[in-house]
Amino acid sequence: MAFESKIRTIQWIDNVSRMVDQTKVPYEYVTVDIKTGQEMFDAIQTMIVRGAPAIGIAGAHGVVLYAQELKKEGLSRDEFVKELIKKSEYLKTSRPTAVNLMWAVQKQIDVITSSDSDIDGIISELTQNAIRMEEEDISINKRIGDNGAEVVPKGATILTHCNAGALATVGYGTALGVVRSAFAKDNTVQVFSDETRPRQQGSRITTFELKMDGIPVTMITDGMCSYFMKKGMIDMVVVGADRIAANGDTANKIGTYTVAIAAKYHNIPFYIAAPLSTIDTSIKTGDEIPIEERSHEEVTHINGKRVCAEGINVINPGFDVTPHELITGIITEVGILKPDYNKSIAEAFNRK
């Protein structure tokens, strides 16, 4: 029996993008309506919406919002197309690491450039494309979950880092999609969730959604993973991804690389769960992945309160890159990819 999550992260409704405001989780579970392209840019940048697949859908919605605004300006069709492409390219810059954003916005640009319709027709085509991507995301994530469940041992404790769940996608999850599908087959499966400093997506979001869905979860701080691995309390690691290079090197939330090193030392399988849209075959290795540098206040403050001395120097990369040598497999909608990743990734795109 398939597991059905109660969460719907983002949805196109009544000509607006309705999304869960993830900056308020777990204190509140509320939605916000994004009505303009600039509001969408800001929502992505400030992490009202976060998680690579969800950001991608937000980008697709954002292009529609920009189109709706431009229609009101009385432009000719050619001017409308030119300005809409310019705004779409701008939207891609809202967050640089998650390739799903660029992928989804480019899908919308492809609709714009290939359409023979008038302005209203283009807007209709963009809207339908965005809705189609929403529904595809849920379907893809369920296939990822089912594929990943095949390698989850009975009664396993799965360590996650950050949030790659329903709230990082449209509504099922990549890494937590694997958890959900495994739990549907074996309700003794449980999760250890890394806190994930500095924005605590693991403690704030992963624990929240697993508790909502009735899946057992234990929260640990980021520095505890090797302790529990040594004690034999973690059977496997499953994390999401923001961008995967052609050789399998994977960018994910900062701290993932550390978890992968610890897992390798303790002979614990370390899996990435991500759709093929997260794989960027235009880059050969993880060295080419741009790493977002985020606000220093994410580190120096918690809930608006300073937690260190004034004037402390801070470096705050949002992501790190796990080398492919540390990755047991990449769980996708077309199956679990294994080393040699250059070969298996190329083959996966051929099977798509």
Secondary structure, DSSP 8 states (H G I E B T S, - for coil): -----S---EEEETTEEEEE-TTSTTT---EEEE-SHHHHHHHHHTTSS-SHHHHHHHHHHHHHHHHHHHHTTT--HHHHHHHHHHHHHHHHTT-SS-HHHHHHHHHHHHHHHH--S-HHHHHHHHHHHHHHHHHHHHHHHHHHHHHHHTT--TT-EEEE-S--BGGGSSSSBSHHHHHHHHHHH-TT-EEEEE--TTTTHIIIIIHHHHHHTT--EEEE-GGGHHHHHHTT---EEEE--SEEETTS-EEEETTHHHHHHHHHHTT--EEEE--GGGEETT-SSGGGS---B--THHHHEETTEE-S-TT-----BSEEEE-GGG-SEEEETTEEE-SSHHHHHHHHHHH-
